[in-house]
Amino acid sequence: MKEYTLNRACPATIIPAGEAVTLAAGEVVFVTQTLGGNVTVRTASGLFRIAREDTSALTGLTLTAEPATAQVAGDFSEAAVWEALRSCFDPEIPVNIVDLGLVYDLALTPTAAGGNTVEVKMTLTAPGCGMGPVIAEDARQKIAALPTVESARVHIVWDPQWAPQMISPAGRKILGLE
């Protein structure tokens, strides 16, 4: 974990409550995760998610990779949607939401205007997690940024209930479960 001092007041989200707050200028934070373009930080008062657009508050922080949607080139496809979803992370777990087993369904529907509507059903690792809407909105934005997507919706569902057995082999390897 690397230490940073916030150079300005910074919007953040409390993890796992999902409540929006503002971290004070001059506050010391420790970066714990930078996956998916967002940053997870620990402070003396807890864990917070800072959105990509606000990471300039962390002087000297360089995000090493763009989210996958920025790298998707070419025509719209189901594979491009899955790649966009693989760029979304739970801020506490270093595994993307696809390999974590949180995405249950993906439906693509062509529109009359020649575009596409994308509907995703996903769950969370715990029903009480306040970060659900934040993670779902991150996924929705990344899908909506794909070429020809006219509408993207991400629904949080609870059936079936998530279990660790749903983690992919790649995710299990990252977590040291294999």
One Martini backbone bead per residue (centre of mass of N, CA, C, O) as a GRO file, in nm:
protein
  178
    1MET     BB    1   0.095   0.038   0.024
    2LYS     BB    2   0.039   0.366  -0.073
    3GLU     BB    3   0.104   0.694   0.010
    4TYR     BB    4  -0.129   0.974   0.030
    5THR     BB    5  -0.216   1.318  -0.034
    6LEU     BB    6  -0.469   1.520  -0.056
    7ASN     BB    7  -0.500   1.812  -0.275
    8ARG     BB    8  -0.817   1.773  -0.234
    9ALA     BB    9  -1.122   1.751  -0.235
   10CYS     BB   10  -1.298   1.419  -0.235
   11PRO     BB   11  -1.489   1.215  -0.381
   12ALA     BB   12  -1.668   0.934  -0.226
   13THR     BB   13  -1.707   0.585  -0.121
   14ILE     BB   14  -1.831   0.389   0.108
   15ILE     BB   15  -1.696   0.089   0.240
   16PRO     BB   16  -1.994  -0.093   0.200
   17ALA     BB   17  -2.236   0.125   0.210
   18GLY     BB   18  -2.243   0.351  -0.046
   19GLU     BB   19  -2.173   0.630   0.055
   20ALA     BB   20  -2.148   0.960   0.007
   21VAL     BB   21  -1.840   1.151   0.018
   22THR     BB   22  -1.584   1.373   0.160
   23LEU     BB   23  -1.258   1.413   0.130
   24ALA     BB   24  -1.004   1.579   0.269
   25ALA     BB   25  -0.782   1.795   0.244
   26GLY     BB   26  -0.478   1.632   0.355
   27GLU     BB   27  -0.548   1.350   0.353
   28VAL     BB   28  -0.452   1.031   0.439
   29VAL     BB   29  -0.379   0.768   0.203
   30PHE     BB   30  -0.424   0.418   0.103
   31VAL     BB   31  -0.357   0.223  -0.158
   32THR     BB   32  -0.522  -0.099  -0.250
   33GLN     BB   33  -0.669  -0.028  -0.540
   34THR     BB   34  -0.663  -0.006  -0.932
   35LEU     BB   35  -0.911  -0.139  -1.058
   36GLY     BB   36  -1.100  -0.033  -1.336
   37GLY     BB   37  -1.011   0.290  -1.271
   38ASN     BB   38  -1.035   0.271  -0.976
   39VAL     BB   39  -1.002   0.365  -0.622
   40THR     BB   40  -0.875   0.219  -0.329
   41VAL     BB   41  -0.899   0.343   0.010
   42ARG     BB   42  -0.726   0.402   0.316
   43THR     BB   43  -0.817   0.521   0.631
   44ALA     BB   44  -0.873   0.600   0.957
   45SER     BB   45  -1.207   0.562   0.875
   46GLY     BB   46  -1.151   0.367   0.616
   47LEU     BB   47  -1.314   0.264   0.321
   48PHE     BB   48  -1.263   0.380  -0.028
   49ARG     BB   49  -1.404   0.510  -0.331
   50ILE     BB   50  -1.244   0.635  -0.627
   51ALA     BB   51  -1.305   0.782  -0.901
   52ARG     BB   52  -1.136   0.835  -1.184
   53GLU     BB   53  -1.217   1.150  -1.208
   54ASP     BB   54  -1.075   1.189  -0.893
   55THR     BB   55  -0.757   1.099  -0.893
   56SER     BB   56  -0.614   1.387  -0.893
   57ALA     BB   57  -0.603   1.402  -0.572
   58LEU     BB   58  -0.351   1.200  -0.628
   59THR     BB   59  -0.052   1.281  -0.615
   60GLY     BB   60   0.131   1.060  -0.837
   61LEU     BB   61  -0.088   0.899  -0.956
   62THR     BB   62  -0.076   0.606  -1.172
   63LEU     BB   63  -0.261   0.462  -1.405
   64THR     BB   64  -0.175   0.177  -1.591
   65ALA     BB   65  -0.483   0.124  -1.688
   66GLU     BB   66  -0.731   0.106  -1.885
   67PRO     BB   67  -1.022   0.042  -1.938
   68ALA     BB   68  -1.142  -0.190  -2.155
   69THR     BB   69  -1.334  -0.001  -2.321
   70ALA     BB   70  -1.092   0.171  -2.436
   71GLN     BB   71  -0.981  -0.100  -2.603
   72VAL     BB   72  -1.224  -0.133  -2.770
   73ALA     BB   73  -1.250  -0.249  -3.100
   74GLY     BB   74  -1.483  -0.210  -3.330
   75ASP     BB   75  -1.737  -0.401  -3.323
   76PHE     BB   76  -2.013  -0.501  -3.200
   77SER     BB   77  -2.031  -0.741  -2.920
   78GLU     BB   78  -2.048  -0.976  -2.687
   79ALA     BB   79  -1.745  -0.974  -2.624
   80ALA     BB   80  -1.733  -0.667  -2.559
   81VAL     BB   81  -1.918  -0.682  -2.314
   82TRP     BB   82  -1.751  -0.879  -2.148
   83GLU     BB   83  -1.500  -0.697  -2.141
   84ALA     BB   84  -1.633  -0.464  -1.992
   85LEU     BB   85  -1.707  -0.636  -1.738
   86ARG     BB   86  -1.397  -0.708  -1.679
   87SER     BB   87  -1.357  -0.386  -1.581
   88CYS     BB   88  -1.512  -0.475  -1.321
   89PHE     BB   89  -1.496  -0.400  -0.962
   90ASP     BB   90  -1.465  -0.485  -0.658
   91PRO     BB   91  -1.315  -0.281  -0.413
   92GLU     BB   92  -1.227  -0.557  -0.230
   93ILE     BB   93  -1.176  -0.729  -0.501
   94PRO     BB   94  -0.924  -0.866  -0.736
   95VAL     BB   95  -1.197  -0.931  -0.914
   96ASN     BB   96  -1.392  -0.956  -1.156
   97ILE     BB   97  -1.736  -0.992  -1.205
   98VAL     BB   98  -1.712  -1.240  -1.385
   99ASP     BB   99  -1.499  -1.419  -1.221
  100LEU     BB  100  -1.683  -1.394  -0.957
  101GLY     BB  101  -1.992  -1.465  -1.056
  102LEU     BB  102  -2.207  -1.205  -1.092
  103VAL     BB  103  -2.288  -1.281  -1.383
  104TYR     BB  104  -2.596  -1.420  -1.518
  105ASP     BB  105  -2.688  -1.212  -1.758
  106LEU     BB  106  -2.705  -1.161  -2.126
  107ALA     BB  107  -2.871  -0.913  -2.337
  108LEU     BB  108  -2.922  -0.871  -2.690
  109THR     BB  109  -3.077  -0.591  -2.876
  110PRO     BB  110  -3.186  -0.486  -3.156
  111THR     BB  111  -3.258  -0.192  -3.316
  112ALA     BB  112  -3.422   0.002  -3.546
  113ALA     BB  113  -3.158   0.205  -3.566
  114GLY     BB  114  -2.896  -0.012  -3.537
  115GLY     BB  115  -2.860  -0.081  -3.256
  116ASN     BB  116  -2.828  -0.142  -2.893
  117THR     BB  117  -2.943  -0.352  -2.632
  118VAL     BB  118  -2.848  -0.390  -2.283
  119GLU     BB  119  -2.883  -0.670  -2.056
  120VAL     BB  120  -2.813  -0.715  -1.703
  121LYS     BB  121  -2.750  -0.976  -1.468
  122MET     BB  122  -2.672  -0.931  -1.122
  123THR     BB  123  -2.476  -0.973  -0.833
  124LEU     BB  124  -2.369  -1.032  -0.500
  125THR     BB  125  -2.188  -1.147  -0.228
  126ALA     BB  126  -2.395  -0.952  -0.061
  127PRO     BB  127  -2.706  -0.829   0.015
  128GLY     BB  128  -2.592  -0.572   0.206
  129CYS     BB  129  -2.442  -0.428  -0.018
  130GLY     BB  130  -2.392  -0.085  -0.097
  131MET     BB  131  -2.219  -0.122  -0.379
  132GLY     BB  132  -2.410  -0.220  -0.601
  133PRO     BB  133  -2.488   0.045  -0.753
  134VAL     BB  134  -2.194   0.118  -0.823
  135ILE     BB  135  -2.119  -0.135  -0.987
  136ALA     BB  136  -2.358  -0.123  -1.187
  137GLU     BB  137  -2.286   0.161  -1.301
  138ASP     BB  138  -2.012   0.090  -1.406
  139ALA     BB  139  -2.112  -0.123  -1.605
  140ARG     BB  140  -2.308   0.055  -1.764
  141GLN     BB  141  -2.102   0.265  -1.865
  142LYS     BB  142  -1.916   0.063  -2.019
  143ILE     BB  143  -2.134  -0.035  -2.212
  144ALA     BB  144  -2.236   0.246  -2.323
  145ALA     BB  145  -1.943   0.303  -2.463
  146LEU     BB  146  -2.011   0.128  -2.679
  147PRO     BB  147  -2.068   0.063  -2.985
  148THR     BB  148  -2.419   0.108  -3.054
  149VAL     BB  149  -2.517   0.181  -2.773
  150GLU     BB  150  -2.838   0.292  -2.655
  151SER     BB  151  -2.880   0.073  -2.414
  152ALA     BB  152  -2.814   0.027  -2.055
  153ARG     BB  153  -2.873  -0.246  -1.822
  154VAL     BB  154  -2.846  -0.307  -1.461
  155HIS     BB  155  -2.938  -0.584  -1.265
  156ILE     BB  156  -3.020  -0.673  -0.942
  157VAL     BB  157  -2.994  -1.005  -0.817
  158TRP     BB  158  -3.083  -1.310  -0.594
  159ASP     BB  159  -3.134  -1.528  -0.833
  160PRO     BB  160  -2.913  -1.679  -0.742
  161GLN     BB  161  -2.722  -1.722  -0.488
  162TRP     BB  162  -2.422  -1.647  -0.406
  163ALA     BB  163  -2.111  -1.838  -0.448
  164PRO     BB  164  -1.781  -1.933  -0.444
  165GLN     BB  165  -1.827  -2.150  -0.681
  166MET     BB  166  -1.863  -1.911  -0.909
  167ILE     BB  167  -1.578  -1.891  -0.940
  168SER     BB  168  -1.343  -1.885  -1.147
  169PRO     BB  169  -1.042  -2.013  -1.212
  170ALA     BB  170  -0.907  -1.735  -1.240
  171GLY     BB  171  -1.017  -1.618  -0.972
  172ARG     BB  172  -0.905  -1.838  -0.785
  173LYS     BB  173  -0.611  -1.779  -0.845
  174ILE     BB  174  -0.598  -1.484  -0.749
  175LEU     BB  175  -0.711  -1.576  -0.449
  176GLY     BB  176  -0.575  -1.860  -0.372
  177LEU     BB  177  -0.786  -2.127  -0.420
  178GLU     BB  178  -0.557  -2.312  -0.611
   0.00000   0.00000   0.00000
